[in-house]
Amino acid sequence: VDTYAEDEQTAIAASSAIVPLLEALQSTTIGGTGWQRVACTTLPYVNPDPRRPDLARATASYEITVRPSTN
C-alpha cells in the first residue's frame, strides 16, 4: 500500500494509520468474502516515487487471506 503526502513524516504517519484499519477487518465478512487473516509483512518505510518527485511516498506490505462466505 502506497501513501503520498507533502513530506516523509506525513506519508509515514498516513501509511501507519492504515495498519490497524486493515487488521480490524480480520474475521469479518465484506461483500460475501470472509477476511480470515491480515498481517503487515513490511512496516511503512519511505519509498520515493521517481514519477512523483514532488510528493513523499511511504510503502507498507500486507498479506491478506480471504475465503468466500458460506452464508
C-alpha positions as CSV (number, residue, x, y, z in Angstrom):
1,V,0.0,0.0,0.0
2,D,1.5,3.4,-1.0
3,T,0.6,6.6,0.7
4,Y,1.6,10.0,-0.6
5,A,2.0,13.3,1.3
6,E,3.8,16.6,1.1
7,D,6.6,15.3,3.4
8,E,8.1,12.0,4.5
9,Q,6.8,12.2,8.1
10,T,3.2,12.7,7.0
11,A,3.5,9.9,4.4
12,I,4.8,7.5,7.1
13,A,2.0,8.6,9.5
14,A,-0.7,8.0,6.8
15,S,0.8,4.6,6.0
16,S,1.0,3.7,9.7
17,A,-2.7,4.7,10.1
18,I,-3.7,2.0,7.6
19,V,-2.2,-0.9,9.6
20,P,-4.9,-1.0,12.3
21,L,-7.7,-0.4,9.8
22,L,-6.7,-3.5,7.8
23,E,-6.1,-5.6,10.9
24,A,-9.6,-4.6,12.1
25,L,-11.0,-6.4,9.1
26,Q,-9.7,-9.7,10.3
27,S,-12.5,-12.2,10.9
28,T,-15.1,-10.0,9.2
29,T,-17.2,-10.6,6.1
30,I,-17.4,-8.0,3.4
31,G,-19.4,-8.5,0.2
32,G,-19.5,-12.2,0.7
33,T,-15.8,-12.5,1.3
34,G,-14.5,-13.5,4.7
35,W,-11.3,-11.9,5.8
36,Q,-9.5,-14.7,7.6
37,R,-6.1,-13.2,8.3
38,V,-4.4,-9.8,7.9
39,A,-0.7,-9.4,8.6
40,C,1.6,-6.4,8.0
41,T,4.6,-8.1,6.4
42,T,6.6,-4.9,5.8
43,L,6.2,-1.9,8.1
44,P,5.8,1.5,6.5
45,Y,9.0,2.9,5.1
46,V,10.0,5.9,3.0
47,N,10.0,4.9,-0.7
48,P,10.4,7.8,-3.1
49,D,8.4,7.6,-6.3
50,P,10.6,8.7,-9.2
51,R,7.5,9.6,-11.2
52,R,6.3,12.0,-8.5
53,P,9.4,13.7,-7.0
54,D,7.2,16.5,-5.7
55,L,5.5,14.1,-3.2
56,A,6.8,11.9,-0.5
57,R,5.7,8.3,-0.6
58,A,5.6,5.6,2.1
59,T,5.0,1.9,1.4
60,A,3.8,-1.0,3.5
61,S,3.1,-4.6,2.5
62,Y,0.3,-6.8,3.8
63,E,-0.6,-10.5,3.5
64,I,-4.4,-10.9,3.4
65,T,-6.1,-14.3,3.4
66,V,-9.7,-14.3,2.3
67,R,-12.3,-17.0,1.8
68,P,-15.7,-16.9,0.2
69,S,-18.5,-16.7,2.7
70,T,-20.7,-19.8,3.1
71,N,-23.7,-17.7,4.1
